[in-house]
């Protein structure tokens, strides 16, 4: 699957948030190739949910199905907007259902300025690699 490029979100009300936007990037790896079709389909459903979520500034997806790896990148008005999205179905239900098939996940969060959006995949993957290294050293 090619990368779904950065797509602007719904947070276009013209008001500036009190804090800088929150960026979230994730790397999600599945245990088996057998789980890839289901994960892929659910990721498209969830991407539609993301795109319509209040407070989303933009999002992108990247998949390496033969490596069983999926990547997400999104920017949010604030932590509250991200939390509201992640607590709603289909995302919340999908996370619970997919958890047993996951080999590993890495998440990284940081604040940026609106004029730094969209975040590049190079930047997101650099930060994810640094986070994975920190997690590996902690164990």
Backbone as CSV, one residue per row, in Angstrom:
resi,resn,N_x,N_y,N_z,CA_x,CA_y,CA_z,C_x,C_y,C_z
1,UNK,0.853,-1.174,0.000,0.000,0.000,0.000,0.891,1.226,0.000
2,UNK,0.647,2.122,-0.896,1.424,3.359,-0.855,1.006,4.193,0.359
3,UNK,1.838,5.130,0.679,1.540,6.039,1.781,0.331,6.896,1.429
4,UNK,-0.584,7.030,2.376,-1.663,8.009,2.221,-1.055,9.329,2.658
5,UNK,-0.933,10.291,1.752,-0.243,11.535,2.098,-1.000,12.335,3.162
6,UNK,-0.303,13.283,3.728,-0.865,14.157,4.748,-2.154,14.794,4.229
7,UNK,-3.199,14.620,4.998,-4.490,15.191,4.640,-4.934,16.097,5.774
8,UNK,-5.312,17.336,5.466,-5.755,18.257,6.511,-6.987,17.716,7.237
9,UNK,-7.087,18.070,8.494,-8.205,17.617,9.314,-9.323,18.632,9.401
10,UNK,-10.151,18.462,10.402,-11.356,19.272,10.563,-11.140,20.494,11.430
11,UNK,-9.982,20.635,12.073,-9.738,21.750,12.992,-9.395,23.006,12.205
12,UNK,-10.408,23.602,11.617,-10.221,24.793,10.787,-11.174,25.898,11.215
13,UNK,-11.425,26.009,12.522,-12.411,26.968,12.983,-11.875,28.387,13.099
14,UNK,-10.573,28.576,12.795,-9.999,29.907,12.808,-9.491,30.350,14.168
15,UNK,-9.759,29.598,15.200,-9.270,29.970,16.521,-7.937,29.285,16.771
16,UNK,-7.019,30.028,17.337,-5.719,29.473,17.681,-5.812,28.803,19.040
17,UNK,-5.326,27.580,19.152,-5.326,26.929,20.458,-4.352,27.629,21.402
18,UNK,-4.570,27.445,22.691,-3.711,28.062,23.693,-2.319,27.436,23.714
19,UNK,-2.201,26.188,23.261,-0.914,25.502,23.268,-0.549,25.072,21.852
20,UNK,0.732,24.770,21.635,1.144,24.303,20.307,0.480,22.965,19.973
21,UNK,0.286,22.677,18.698,-0.309,21.399,18.299,0.483,20.207,18.832
22,UNK,-0.245,19.126,19.073,0.340,17.872,19.535,0.464,16.934,18.342
23,UNK,1.642,16.375,18.145,1.883,15.416,17.077,2.017,14.035,17.709
24,UNK,1.421,13.048,17.061,1.554,11.668,17.494,1.981,10.838,16.289
25,UNK,3.007,10.015,16.500,3.435,9.072,15.461,3.484,7.691,16.098
26,UNK,3.140,6.683,15.312,3.188,5.318,15.825,3.744,4.369,14.780
27,UNK,4.357,3.319,15.301,4.818,2.200,14.480,4.171,0.967,15.091
28,UNK,3.386,0.249,14.292,2.604,-0.887,14.768,3.024,-2.119,13.976
29,UNK,3.524,-3.129,14.680,3.995,-4.340,14.010,3.139,-5.528,14.425
30,UNK,2.721,-6.300,13.432,1.892,-7.476,13.680,2.760,-8.722,13.851
31,UNK,2.227,-9.707,14.561,2.946,-10.966,14.779,3.034,-11.810,13.513
32,UNK,1.985,-11.757,12.677,1.887,-12.669,11.545,1.339,-11.959,10.316
33,UNK,1.751,-12.444,9.160,1.179,-11.935,7.905,-0.319,-12.223,7.815
34,UNK,-0.775,-13.249,8.516,-2.201,-13.584,8.483,-3.071,-12.458,9.040
35,UNK,-2.522,-11.641,9.916,-3.275,-10.544,10.501,-3.297,-9.289,9.643
36,UNK,-2.482,-9.241,8.608,-2.351,-8.028,7.805,-3.659,-7.609,7.119
37,UNK,-4.387,-8.504,6.435,-5.608,-8.043,5.755,-6.618,-7.392,6.711
38,UNK,-6.847,-8.020,7.859,-7.791,-7.449,8.829,-7.291,-6.101,9.342
39,UNK,-6.009,-6.028,9.696,-5.444,-4.783,10.196,-5.543,-3.689,9.139
40,UNK,-5.226,-4.051,7.908,-5.285,-3.092,6.805,-6.690,-2.521,6.648
41,UNK,-7.688,-3.390,6.636,-9.072,-2.918,6.477,-9.503,-2.041,7.644
42,UNK,-9.175,-2.456,8.855,-9.532,-1.641,10.017,-8.802,-0.302,10.004
43,UNK,-7.568,-0.291,9.523,-6.829,0.976,9.483,-7.490,1.970,8.537
44,UNK,-8.073,1.497,7.455,-8.780,2.405,6.541,-10.055,2.947,7.183
45,UNK,-10.761,2.090,7.913,-11.968,2.532,8.628,-11.593,3.577,9.675
46,UNK,-10.547,3.293,10.420,-10.124,4.226,11.472,-9.595,5.518,10.875
47,UNK,-8.934,5.441,9.717,-8.447,6.672,9.082,-9.611,7.590,8.738
48,UNK,-10.730,7.028,8.315,-11.916,7.860,8.060,-12.409,8.502,9.346
49,UNK,-12.360,7.749,10.445,-12.740,8.306,11.741,-11.793,9.447,12.114
50,UNK,-10.502,9.227,11.947,-9.513,10.264,12.251,-9.828,11.517,11.470
51,UNK,-10.029,11.360,10.174,-10.248,12.513,9.288,-11.444,13.356,9.698
52,UNK,-12.433,12.751,10.345,-13.644,13.465,10.750,-13.656,13.840,12.223
53,UNK,-12.546,13.643,12.908,-12.499,13.898,14.344,-12.270,15.379,14.638
54,UNK,-13.054,15.931,15.548,-12.834,17.323,15.961,-11.428,17.496,16.537
55,UNK,-10.778,18.545,16.150,-9.449,18.832,16.673,-8.303,18.268,15.866
56,UNK,-8.600,17.507,14.815,-7.524,16.981,13.970,-7.000,18.084,13.057
57,UNK,-5.687,18.242,13.028,-5.064,19.207,12.131,-4.603,18.549,10.832
58,UNK,-4.268,17.265,10.911,-3.861,16.533,9.717,-3.385,15.145,10.084
59,UNK,-3.357,14.244,9.078,-2.957,12.862,9.334,-2.453,12.209,8.055
60,UNK,-1.643,11.163,8.257,-1.110,10.375,7.159,-0.945,8.936,7.650
61,UNK,-0.976,7.989,6.718,-0.753,6.573,7.027,0.301,6.028,6.087
62,UNK,1.024,5.050,6.589,2.031,4.377,5.777,1.984,2.899,6.139
63,UNK,2.108,2.037,5.147,2.049,0.600,5.420,3.157,-0.123,4.674
64,UNK,3.714,-1.118,5.359,4.658,-2.052,4.764,4.101,-3.437,5.067
65,UNK,3.048,-3.845,4.335,2.330,-5.068,4.683,3.195,-6.324,4.718
66,UNK,4.142,-6.456,3.802,4.979,-7.652,3.792,5.946,-7.685,4.978
67,UNK,6.170,-6.538,5.588,6.979,-6.467,6.809,6.082,-6.461,8.051
68,UNK,4.757,-6.543,7.838,3.761,-6.562,8.912,3.792,-5.285,9.748
69,UNK,4.149,-4.169,9.115,4.331,-2.920,9.838,3.464,-1.811,9.256
70,UNK,2.818,-1.083,10.160,1.970,0.049,9.802,2.417,1.250,10.617
71,UNK,2.305,2.418,10.013,2.757,3.659,10.638,1.608,4.666,10.603
72,UNK,1.478,5.445,11.657,0.502,6.536,11.661,1.213,7.825,12.029
73,UNK,0.678,8.920,11.529,1.210,10.244,11.832,0.025,11.194,11.849
74,UNK,-0.136,11.913,12.950,-1.254,12.857,13.040,-0.878,14.037,13.921
75,UNK,-1.566,15.139,13.697,-1.387,16.342,14.522,-2.760,16.775,15.012
76,UNK,-2.802,17.196,16.273,-4.058,17.494,16.954,-3.999,18.868,17.599
77,UNK,-5.152,19.465,17.728,-5.268,20.768,18.385,-4.669,20.693,19.791
78,UNK,-4.936,19.580,20.487,-4.443,19.401,21.852,-4.628,17.948,22.278
79,UNK,-4.136,17.630,23.468,-4.233,16.269,23.999,-5.685,15.843,24.162
80,UNK,-6.531,16.767,24.545,-7.949,16.457,24.734,-8.593,15.944,23.446
81,UNK,-8.268,16.555,22.319,-8.827,16.120,21.036,-8.337,14.716,20.683
82,UNK,-7.050,14.447,20.904,-6.508,13.115,20.634,-7.153,12.078,21.547
83,UNK,-7.301,12.413,22.823,-7.926,11.477,23.763,-9.367,11.169,23.375
84,UNK,-10.103,12.192,22.940,-11.502,11.990,22.551,-11.585,11.046,21.353
85,UNK,-10.719,11.237,20.373,-10.699,10.331,19.216,-10.393,8.902,19.655
86,UNK,-9.335,8.726,20.438,-8.888,7.369,20.758,-9.871,6.606,21.635
87,UNK,-10.733,7.312,22.349,-11.712,6.655,23.223,-12.980,6.222,22.494
88,UNK,-13.164,6.687,21.260,-14.395,6.389,20.510,-14.210,5.201,19.582
89,UNK,-15.331,4.510,19.340,-15.346,3.453,18.333,-15.453,4.090,16.960
90,UNK,-14.860,3.499,15.945,-14.317,2.141,15.894,-12.889,2.010,16.430
91,UNK,-12.193,3.126,16.688,-10.804,3.032,17.148,-10.685,2.229,18.440
92,UNK,-11.435,2.583,19.468,-11.299,1.928,20.775,-11.565,0.426,20.674
93,UNK,-12.618,0.051,19.980,-12.973,-1.361,19.812,-11.892,-2.103,19.013
94,UNK,-11.383,-1.468,17.978,-10.365,-2.093,17.131,-9.073,-2.330,17.896
95,UNK,-8.669,-1.370,18.715,-7.449,-1.532,19.496,-7.570,-2.755,20.397
96,UNK,-8.689,-2.874,21.074,-8.887,-4.033,21.958,-8.847,-5.344,21.163
97,UNK,-9.492,-5.364,20.004,-9.561,-6.584,19.211,-8.251,-6.962,18.548
98,UNK,-7.437,-5.979,18.209,-6.186,-6.249,17.502,-5.011,-6.521,18.434
99,UNK,-5.121,-6.134,19.684,-4.001,-6.244,20.627,-3.349,-7.632,20.656
100,UNK,-4.112,-8.738,20.668,-3.460,-10.058,20.725,-2.575,-10.364,19.504
101,UNK,-2.852,-9.758,18.371,-2.077,-10.018,17.170,-0.896,-9.086,16.971
102,UNK,-0.676,-8.183,17.936,0.402,-7.217,17.803,1.708,-7.783,18.341
103,UNK,2.773,-7.572,17.584,4.107,-7.974,18.037,4.710,-6.860,18.891
104,UNK,4.526,-5.641,18.445,5.077,-4.507,19.185,4.564,-3.201,18.634
105,UNK,4.579,-2.198,19.482,4.139,-0.862,19.090,5.061,0.163,19.724
106,UNK,5.282,1.231,18.984,6.047,2.358,19.505,5.221,3.600,19.221
107,UNK,5.098,4.455,20.238,4.373,5.715,20.102,5.288,6.841,20.549
108,UNK,5.187,7.958,19.866,5.936,9.141,20.275,5.034,10.356,20.097
109,UNK,5.148,11.285,21.042,4.329,12.496,21.057,5.254,13.695,21.229
110,UNK,4.945,14.773,20.527,5.694,16.007,20.727,4.842,17.178,20.268
111,UNK,5.217,18.354,20.762,4.530,19.574,20.344,5.337,20.252,19.256
112,UNK,4.620,20.949,18.389,5.255,21.679,17.293,4.476,22.966,17.076
113,UNK,4.878,23.735,16.117,4.146,24.948,15.741,3.319,24.646,14.496
114,UNK,2.221,25.349,14.338,1.360,25.108,13.172,2.099,25.284,11.853
115,UNK,3.046,26.227,11.816,3.762,26.446,10.552,4.764,25.328,10.242
116,UNK,4.938,24.375,11.174,5.802,23.215,10.945,5.023,22.035,10.360
117,UNK,3.708,22.183,10.237,2.859,21.127,9.665,2.801,21.282,8.162
118,UNK,2.749,20.195,7.417,2.734,18.815,7.886,4.120,18.339,8.296
119,UNK,4.137,17.433,9.238,5.366,16.779,9.673,5.760,15.776,8.586
120,UNK,7.047,15.668,8.314,7.507,14.709,7.297,7.624,13.313,7.903
121,UNK,7.543,12.318,7.039,7.735,10.945,7.494,9.156,10.737,7.994
122,UNK,10.129,11.403,7.388,11.512,11.279,7.868,11.612,11.718,9.328
123,UNK,10.990,12.839,9.650,11.009,13.345,11.028,10.293,12.376,11.971
124,UNK,9.134,11.910,11.569,8.369,10.981,12.415,9.144,9.687,12.640
125,UNK,9.720,9.141,11.597,10.438,7.880,11.741,11.724,8.050,12.543
126,UNK,12.365,9.202,12.433,13.542,9.478,13.266,13.148,9.484,14.742
127,UNK,12.055,10.159,15.063,11.597,10.229,16.453,11.137,8.861,16.964
128,UNK,10.482,8.093,16.111,10.058,6.747,16.512,11.263,5.848,16.786
129,UNK,12.290,5.948,15.951,13.499,5.144,16.165,14.174,5.531,17.474
130,UNK,14.226,6.823,17.773,14.805,7.277,19.043,13.986,6.749,20.222
131,UNK,12.667,6.797,20.109,11.797,6.304,21.181,11.968,4.791,21.366
132,UNK,12.056,4.057,20.273,12.252,2.595,20.357,13.577,2.297,21.047
133,UNK,14.596,3.069,20.748,15.908,2.873,21.389,15.818,3.154,22.887
134,UNK,15.130,4.226,23.273,14.958,4.534,24.705,14.223,3.397,25.407
135,UNK,13.180,2.870,24.767,12.404,1.782,25.363,13.247,0.513,25.493
136,UNK,14.073,0.229,24.488,14.925,-0.960,24.532,15.962,-0.840,25.646
137,UNK,16.502,0.339,25.848,17.492,0.545,26.905,16.864,0.450,28.291
138,UNK,15.573,0.780,28.383,14.887,0.751,29.679,14.533,-0.673,30.122
139,UNK,14.548,-1.612,29.184,14.173,-2.993,29.552,15.368,-3.882,29.783
